[in-house]
Amino acid sequence: MTKHHQLLKGAQFPSSFPTRQKMASESFEKCNNHPLEDIKIFCKIHHVLCCVACSVAMHEHCKKDYIPDIAQSYVTGAEYSKLQSDIQDLDQLGVQCQADLDRCMKEVDELNWNEVDKLKKYKEDIIKYLNKRENELIAEMQQLHDHDLSLLKDIQARLKTWQSDLGDAKAKLQSHQQSTYKLFLTTKRTLALVDLLQESLNDMQQQTRHQHYELVKDDRMEKILTDTTGLASLKSADVGVEIGNRTAFYLGLTPIKLFYF
């Protein structure tokens, strides 16, 4: 104390203190490298949360923020606001991805049912010849169905994990609304997760598709009932990312028409 410091009586003490004094009452997280030190430094160069000891040892020449000084204003800043907006957008995109996935799974089932039914109706006119080929074609179509459904179910499982991770991130942010310090830490850790979630969602959206196949009767089939070359065969056709995978069926020697969706 110097001659320039004035002593205050009890009634003269201020009723509130700056942010740093307020944060002193909060529970700081401990540094992994220095268990006795609190995490109070954010390295703006390496984007690392650390203690004062780490700051001196590994980030001496970096630009740094003292977390107790900036945490209060951070929650009203652009970065935190953008994170909230990005999470909300991801949540909506996740809902849309689920809807697309449900639609594709339904189409896979309906496609299989419709084409098998079409095959059986066609078999009625050439029943004796179709007995052997019917089972072969159903097996091939079922294989395509099972393959597509397996891939879609894998995406379904990944999406559930994705939704859980996003929910955990939202819950962590919500749970620290009363502590700007913890909210700052959680936000910084969540930023990288959001990037990963976005990348994972994009990957799932690109993979949410299935092959299309359709049985088409040949006009000359009536004339080849006595032939021994078979009723039909299945040919799988990859047609690009935008319109998905489709399967072409051939009856006799006549190629089918391709349908674009």
CORWOUR-V294838 format. One line per field, one symbol per residue. phi: phi as a letter, one per 40 degrees, with the letter a starting at -180 (. if undefined). A space follows every 10 residues. Layout:
phi: ???
This chain:
phi: .bcccbcbcd cccccbbcdc cccccccccc cccbdcbccb bbccccfbca ccccdccbbd bccbbcddcb cccccbcccc cccccccccc cccccccccc cccccccccc cccccccccc cccdcbdccc dccdcccccc cccccccccc cccccdcccc cccccccccc cccccbccbc cccccccccc dccccccccc cdccccccaa cbaacbcccc cccbcccbch caabbcbcbh ccbgbbbbbb bgbcccccbb b
